[in-house]
Each structure stands twice: as C-alpha cells, then as structure tokens.
C-alpha cells in the first residue's frame, strides 16, 4: 500500500514538473518574424498556451555602426487556476534572430520603453514616488545584468 502511494506521488510530481516546464519555460523561440517589424512595433501572438506581446526595440550596434544584436521585449501571460500570470523579458537576438540572452524582469512596468544609440531607457519611480527615466548604457557586448533602475538589476 505504501509503495503504491509513493508511486502515485512520484507520478503526480513528474506530471506537475512537465506542466510547469511548458507553462513557464517552453516557448516558441522563433523570433524571425521580428525582421519584418519597425522599431516600436507591437505584435500580439499566441505561443504554446500563453499569449505574447512582442515589441521590437531596435538593434545594438558595434563601434563601426554595424548591427550586432536585435533587442525585443516580450510580455507573456499564462492562465493558471483562472488567473493570468504575467512574465516580462528583454531578449537579445543575434542577426539570425536566435536568442543570445533572455533577461527575466519583474513585471510589465519594468520593461524598457526605448533603445537609442545602445542605451535602453526605463521608466521607474524613485523613493519619493516621482517618475524618472533610467538610462542603461548597454554598450557593444551582451550585459551580464540588466538594470531597470539604479537599484533594480536582473
């Protein structure tokens, strides 16, 4: 009797892990459609059980001015127990639109609003509640951390 219960628990745990993987991490990583977008353009699309809002921010350029990375923001929602759960990401894509680095941010408000001259612009509220703009100079390399405010890095 105890072995049957252990096996049932193991089976349930395996199923839960698989479902969690598909709900949170297994996404269609094909972002080739971004190549047809204009800077700032929003595309809404279903993606393996979630809904995504993808915004093309533009590209990071080398010192000589050649594009080396494309940058997009992705806000996705997954329904769990009749409640939508949102996930925000900033994604660096190579020139073939394959993922180089994905930064998982807090919520939708943490996403950058603009990319200009290798600088990402974020809106945030300071300790007094005043709205500010944070300039994250990302340079020519993919950063190890992405900061959305002076004390808010991912």
HELIX and SHEET records of a PDB file:
HELIX    1   1 UNK A    2  UNK A   20  1                                  19    
HELIX    2   2 UNK A   21  UNK A   25  3                                   5    
HELIX    3   3 UNK A   32  UNK A   36  5                                   5    
HELIX    4   4 UNK A  108  UNK A  110  5                                   3    
SHEET    1   A 5 UNK A  42  UNK A  47  0                                        
SHEET    2   A 5 UNK A  50  UNK A  61 -1                                        
SHEET    3   A 5 UNK A  67  UNK A  80 -1                                        
SHEET    4   A 5 UNK A  83  UNK A  93 -1                                        
SHEET    5   A 5 UNK A  99  UNK A 105 -1                                        
SHEET    1   B 3 UNK A 114  UNK A 116  0                                        
SHEET    2   B 3 UNK A 119  UNK A 125 -1                                        
SHEET    3   B 3 UNK A 131  UNK A 137 -1                                        
SHEET    1   C 2 UNK A 147  UNK A 149  0                                        
SHEET    2   C 2 UNK A 152  UNK A 153 -1                                        
END                                                                             
